[in-house]
Amino acid sequence: MLGLRKEKTPVLVVGGGVAGISTAAFLAAYGLASVLIERRPGTSTHPRARGVNARTMELLAALGVDDRVRAADSARALAANSGIRAMETLAGQEYGEMHAPYFVDPLVSLEHISPAGWCLCDQDELEPILLERAVELGADARFGTALEHWTPSQDGDGVRAVVREAATDEVYEIEADYLVAADGGGSRVRQALGIGRTGAGTLAHYLNIHFHADLREALGERRFILSYVVNSHLMGALVPVDNAVNWLLHVMYDPESGQSPDDFPEERCAELVRAAAGLPGLDVKIKSVLPWEAAGLTADSYRRDRVFLVGDAAHVMPPSGALGSNTGIQDAQNLAWKLAMVARGQAGPGLLDSYEAERRPVAVATVEQAVLRSKDRPAMMGEESEAAEGIEPDHTVHFRQLYRSSAVSDATAVTQPHQPATASTATASTATAITATAITATAGAAAGRVGGAFAGAEEHRSPWAEDCDGRPGTRAPHARVSLAGRRISTIDLFGRSWTMVTGSAGPWAPAMAPVAARLGLEVPVYRLGVELTDPDDRCAAVYGGAGTATLVRPDGFVAWRSDRPSPDPEAALETALRALLDRPRAAGERR
């Protein structure tokens, strides 16, 4: 368009929810500038998605905000909350607490798996924390700015977006090398690309009623994550925000019978709150009412040329298991480091193909897990449930994601060290044990329906690893070590750059420096018994002893490993890195 002000940015992020803000923050952390636009005037003011699982907290620690998240008002207020219950009303009869072999309570220690732990932080507090960090690191966030339309750039090397700023009504153009669509489940960008979605579809419609009412006396000493409320007036879920006066109530409505959110004016919502509390005279102040759809759908593709989908634009799932926002944040980090390396010329464009290859199969299976969990809720009431048969343990879904892509070496090409059982894993209860299970027929069938990396010969390949034992394609395992006199986790070594962990002897450590220099990479090397000491004798069990090497990506996933020395370690490392980064040696290029 003639006469429009024009700007340029490496990445344009469309959407300022959790996934979009996370994308901007991770991009900035990896040194790549971005502009984030969001049509709303600010971050969410409605508390909703709240469960930040331990794997996501590991990523937020690498981003430098885990302490801020745990210090949020809702996180501090809910720090001792655990369990899911069912009751007639808050003040009345309680039916019982959820007990399921796959469910792991947030208060259960994860020390044998992770240095982090769950955090219950409401979205209206999480988003500002992530936004603050993104801006600190250099991201340009513009709320009150809407995407009008976009097209590929004339040379095909980017996109041209026309945006409108609400405060001034100014329309201007942003040219970006890449566009990341984080514009929610109804993503206009995804629809414009013609990318469909497949899965279970719509499951139910809900209203999320945010209200203030003093329920301390009725609550008593109980501290739950949520409680299902079932009585003659409603069937819903009561959710504490501060265990005192700040609460949420989820209630269903049925569009097929003609119901709509307009049928729930403020007074009706207040009556539903009183019915859930079991207190007819309760003084209730409705703060906001948010309609939402529980659905299980995954985009058929995560990428079209220079446009990528993250978060709800790529996948939507019911809230059972608190998997949605966590999956979106993990999408953002996976994509961000790859975009940054390609933009800096440290990797070839083929690295970006690994985003869909890795994240879509995980999303397909995670959506299926959320759907199965939602269908298993009747088991809380002692009813029969067939859904539990296909449900993987929470820790499997959180920690045992298995990537297969060009950015991961062949996991079968090396011998994996055996991980001995520890006292913590051997004595864990069924609710906390990490049981190695194959993907169920239900999840496999769902994966086959949506195609992508699970189609055809891949249909029955599980997206879950048998264990976090250091094999390529899995999250690098957690072990307590000492570094410069400080007690840390191996997880603390990762998240900023490529990293290598080796045995105390062998050729790998001295070989990495010249290889990294030739490729223009920063690859810190930590040797067991030298920089790292292993007082618990666990690190060597999962990373290997003398002569071994484990190469870990910036997202904390193992990319390559060798359990033995090489006669030419420089050549082996350079060959591996070039393949992983899509950087074939140029004609005539010498080592």
N, C-alpha and C positions, 0 to 999 in steps of 0.2 A: 504494500500500500504506500502511496506517495504521501509525504508530509508527516509520517509518524516518526516519533523519536525511536531510535533503535539502540538496543543494548546487546551485549554478548556475554555468555557464561558457558563454562564447560558442561554444566548439568542444570536443567530446569526440573524441579520437583513440583508436581502438581498435587496439592493436598496437604493440609497441615494437621492431620491426626497423628496418632502414635507412630504409624509406619512412615509417614512422610517426614515428620520431624526427626525420627531416628535416622532415616536415610541422609538427611542434611547433616546431622551431627556426625555420623560415621564418615561421610565423605570429607567433612572438614578435618576430622581426626586423622584421616589418611592423606591430608594435604591437598584435597581437590575442592576448588570453589564451586558453589552452587547458589542458585536463587530458588527459594521456596515461595510458592504463591498459594494462598488459601482464600476462598471467597468469604468465609466467616470473618467477623471483626477480630476474633481472638481465639484462644484455645478453648477446649470444652469446659463448660461450666456445670456439666451434669456428671455426677459420679456414676461410673458404670464399671467397665472392665477393670478388675483390681488385682487379680492373681498374677504376680510376676514370679515365674518359676526360677529355680536355682540356676539353670543353664543361662537364662536371660540375665540373671543377676551377675553371672560371670562376665558377660559381654558389657554390662553397664559398669562393672568395676574397671574393665580395660578402658572404657570411655571416660572414667573418672567421676561417675555420678552415683555409684552405689550407696555411698554414705548419705548423700542428699536424699535419695529415694527412701532410705530407711528412716530418715529424720522427718519426713513429711508427716503432717498431722494425722492423716488416716493410718499411715504405717505404724506410728507410735501407738495410736489408740487401739489398733487391732493386732498388736504384736503377740498377744497371748490368746487370740481367737483360734479355734480349731474345730474341725468336725462339721458335718452336715446333719441336720436334724429334721424331724417331721413332727408336727403338732396340730392340734385342733385350733388353738389360738395361743398367742404368747402368754396370756394370763391363765390359760386353761390347760387341758390335758395334753401331755407330750406323748407321742407315739413311740419315739425311739431315735436312735442315732444310726447314721449310715455305716454299714460294715460291709466292705467289699474287698476281695483280695487284691484288686488292682489299685485301690485308692491309697495314696500315701498322704498322711496328714502333714500340713505345713510345719508343725512343731517337731516332727520326727527328724532326728539328726541325720545329716547326709555326709558325715565326715569321711566315710569310706568311699564316697563317690565325688564329692565336690567341696571346695573350700567355702562355697556360698550356701545360701539357704533361701527358702521362699520369702517373699515379702508381699504383704497385702497393702497395695498403694492404689488409691482410686485414680481413675484416668484424669479427672479434673485437676489433680495435683501432679501426676506423672508427666503430663504433656508440658506444663510450664518448666519443669525441671529439665526435661530433654531440650526444650527450646532455648532455655538460658545457656545450656552447655553448647548447643549448636552455634549460637551467636558468639559466645566466648571464643570458640575455635575458628570463627571467621565466616560462618554461613550468613547469607543475606535472606532474612525471612520477612515476607511481605503479606501480612494478613489484610483482609478487606480488598484483596486483588483477585479477580476472577479470570479464568481462561476463557476467552471468547471463541477462538478457533486456532487450529494449528495445521501446518502442512510441512512436508519434507522441504529442506532447503533446496535451492536451485541446483547446487552442485552435488546433492545427495549425501553430503558429509555432515548432516545435522538436521535440525528442525527449526522452523520459524513459527513462533507463537505470538498471537495478538492477545493482549491482556487489558483488562479495564480496572482502574483503581477507583473504588467506590467513593472515597472521601472527596476526590477532585473530579471524578468522571473522566479522567484522562485515559485515553487509549494509546498504547504504545506497543512496540514489537520487541520481543526477546529472541535472539538467535542462540541456540544451544547446540552443542555437539551431541548431547543425549537428553532424552526426556524420560523421567521416571514418573509413572502414573501411580499415585497413592490416593486416588480420589474416591475410595470407598467401594462398597458392594455394588452400587449402581454406576460404577465408573463410566463416565461419558467418553473417556479416552479409549477404554477397552471396546466399548460399543462402536465407536467411530472406526476402530481397526477391524471390526467384524469378527472379533474373537469371541467364540461361544463359551458356554460353561456346561459342565456335566457333573452329575452326582445325584444325591438323594432328593434335591430340590427343597421346596419350602416345607418346613415341619410344623410351624405354628406362628401366630402373630401375638405380640405382647405389647403392653404399656409398661414403661419403667417410670414409676411414680416416686419422685424425690420429695420427701416431706420432713418436717420438723414436728416432733411430739416427744414429750418426756415419757419414755418407756423404762426408766431405770428401775422402778419398783417392780414392774411386771417381769422384767428381764432377770432381776436378782443377780446371782453370782455366775450365771451361765455366760459363756463366751463362745459363740459359734460363728462360722463363716457365713452360713445362711441356714434358714429353716423353711422347709415347705409347710405351707399352711393349707389344711383341707377341712372345710366345714360346709354347712348348708348355704353359706353366703358367697363363698369364693374358693377357688383353688389357685394358689399363687406361691410366691417365695418372698420371705421377709429377710432383708439384708441389712445388718448394722453398718453404719459408717463411723460412728464414734462410741457405740455401746451406751448411748445416753439419749440424745435428742435428735440426732441426725440419722435418717434411715432411708431405705429404698423398699418399694414393694413392686414386685413383678406380677402382673395379672394378664391373663389371656383374653383376647377378643377374637371374634370369628367373622372375617369379611364375607365368607360364603353365606352366612345367615343375614347379611346386610349390616353388620356392625362396623363401626369405624371409630377412630379416635375421637371424633366429634361427639360420640355418644357418651363420653366420659368427662363431663364438665367437672369443675373443681369440687363441687359439693359431693358428687357421686364418688370421686376419688377419695375424698375425706371419709365417706361412709365405708368404703372398702378398707381403708386403713384401720378404722375402728373395728371392723369385723375381723381383720387379721390380728389385731391386738387383743380382742375380746374385752374391750373397754368402751361401752356405748357412749359414755359422756366425755371421751378423750378430746382434748383441745388439739386440733390438727391444723398445721399450716402447710399447704401444698406449695412447694418451691418451683417444680417444673414437672412436665409430663412428656416423656419421649417415646414415641412408637418405634418398634423395631421388629424385624422379621428373623426368626430362627430358621436357618437353612443350612444345607450342606452342599456346596458347589465349589468346583475348582475350574479355573480358566483353562481352556484347551491349549493355550500357548501362553508363555510368560514374556514373549519377546516378539516384536515385529520390527525388523531393521534396527533403528536406533531408539526405539521406544521399549521400555521395560515396565512390567507390572509388579507391584509389591503390596503386601498387606491385603486388605479386604478387596482391592481391585483384582487380586489374583485368586483369592480363596475366601469363602465365608463358611462359618461353622457355628453350631449352637454353643452357648457358653459353658456347657457341661465339661468340666475338666480344666477350664481356664486356659484353653490352648490357642485361641485366636490371636490376641495381641502379641503373645510370645512368638508365634510363628511369623507374624509380620515384622517384628523387631529383628528376628534372625534372618528373614529375607533381606532386610535392609543392610545388615552387616555383610552378608555374603556378596551382595551386589556391589557395595561401596568399595571394598578393597580391590575388586576386579576392575571397576571403572577407573579407579585412581591409577592403577598400574598401567592400564592400556593408554590412558590419557598422557602419562608421563613417558610413554615409549618403552617402559620396562617389560611390557608383555604385548603379544600380538592380539589382534581382534578375536582370534579363536577362543581366547580365555573367556570372553563374554558368553560364548555358547554354553559354557559349563554352568551358568546361573540357572537356566531352565532345567538342564540335565540333572542338577543336584536338588534344587528346591521343589520342583513340581512333584516328583514322586513322593517326597516327604510330605508335601501338603495333601496330596491325594489320600495317603494313609492316615494323616493326622485328622483330616476332615472326617474320615470314616470312623476314627476312634471317638471323636466328639459326638458323632451321631449315635454310635453304639452306647456311649455313656448316657446320653439323653434318654435313650429307650430303656435303659436299665434302672432308671429311677424308681419304677414301681416296686423293685425288689426291696426298697427301704421299708415298704409297708408289709413286707412278708409275702408279696405276691410272686408268682412265677415270672421269670424273665429269661428269654432266650438270648438276649443281647450280650450278657456277660460272657458267653461262650467265646466270643471273638475279641474281647477286650484285652489289650496288652497292659502290663503294669505301667503306672505313671512314669516310673524311672526309665523304663525302656523308651517311651515316647519322648521324654525330655532329653535323655543323654545318649541313646544308642542309634541316632540317625546315621544311616550309612549312605555315603555319596559314591556314585559311579559316574565318572566323567573324564574328560581329557585332562582335568586339573588334579587328577588322582592317579598314581601309578597302579599297576595291576597288583591287587592285594594278594593274589595267589603266587606271585613271582618270588616271594621271600618266605622264609620260615618264621613263624611268629613264636615269640617266647611264651611259655606257659605261665599264666597268672595263678599262683597258688591261692587257695581260699584263705581269707584272713579271719580272725576271730569275729570281727564286726559283720562280715558277710555270711559266715557260717552259722551265726546264731540269730540272724535277723528274722523277724516275724514274716509271715507270708505277705503282710501288707507292705513291708519295706524291702523284701528280698528282690534282687535283680535276677529274675529267672530267664534263662535263654529259651525263647520260644519261637517257633516259625510263624510266619504270617498266616492268619486264619483264612479259611475258604471265603468267608464273607468279605474281608478286606481285600483279598486277592481278586475276587470277582469285581469289586468296585474299581480297583486299579485297572483291570482289563477293560472296563466299560469306557473309561475316559481316554484310553490310548496313551500317547506320549511315551515316556521311557518305560512304562509298564506294558505296552502293547506287544503282541506277537510273542517272540521268544522270551521277552522280559516279563511276561504277564505274572508269573508266580514268584518272581524274585522279591524277597523281603526288603523293605526299606530300613529294617532294624538290624543292627549288628548283634552278634551273639554276646559280645562283651566289649567293654572299653579297654582293650588290651594292647593298643598301640598300632593296630593294623591300618594301612592306608585306607582313607575314606571315612574314618571314624574320628570322633572328638579325641584329642590327645588326652591320655589318662591323667587323673589327679594323683599326686603322691607328695607327701610332705618332705621337703628338703631344706637345707640351710645354704644360704647364699650370702657371703660376706658377713657372716655372723647373725644373719636374720633368718628366722624360721618362716618359710613361705610355702606356697603350693607350686607345683610345676605349672599349673594353670596361670599363675601370675607372670610367667615368662613369656606368654603368648598374647596375641591380640593387637600388636602394633606393627610387626614386620614378619618376614620369614625368619624362622629360628631353627637352629639345629641342636639336638641333644645327642651327645656321644659318650662312649666309654672313656675311661681315663687314658687308655692306650689306643694305638691304632692310627691309621693315616688320615682319618676323615677331618679332624679339626684343622690341621695345618693346610689341608687341601681346599677348604672352603674359602679362605680369604682371597686367593687369586681368582677363583671362579666368580665370587661375588663382585670383585672389582671389575672383571671383564664384562659382566652383565649389568653393571651399574646398580647393584642391589645392596641393601643393608641386611646382613644375615648374622646376627649374634650367635655365637657358639658356646654352649655350656657343657663342660666335661664332668661326668660323674667321678667324684673323688678328687677333682681339682677345684673348679669354680663351685661345684655343687657337692655337698656331702649328703649322705643318705642314711640318717640315723635310724630310721625304721626298717631299713633294708627292703623297701618296697619299690623304690624308683627303678632299680636295676631289674626287678622282676617284670616290669612292664615296658621299660625303655631299652633293656638289654645291657649286657656287660661290656667288657673290653672288646674293641673291634666293631662295635655296632654303631649305627647312626640312624637317627630319626629326624626327618625334615618336616617341620610343622608350618602350615600356612598362616597368614595373618588372621584368619578366623578361628584359629585354634584347632583345625582339623589336620590330621596326619596326611601329608601328600605323598611321601616316599619313605622307605626305610630299607636298611640292609642289616642283616644279622651277622655279617662277616666282613673282614677287610677286603679291599680290592687291590689288584696289582697296579692299577692306574686310577687312584681315587679322584683326581681332578677331572679326568675324562668321564668317569661315572657320574660325578655330581653335575658337571656341565651338561651332559646328555640328558640327565633327569630334569634339571631345571628348564632347559630349552624346550623339552617336550611339554612340561607342565604349564609353561608360560606362552606356548605357541610362538617360540622364537627360533625357528630353524636357522642354522648357520648359513650366512650369505655366501654366495659363490666366491671362492677365493679367500674367504675369511679364515684366518689362522688363529690357533689357540695362543 
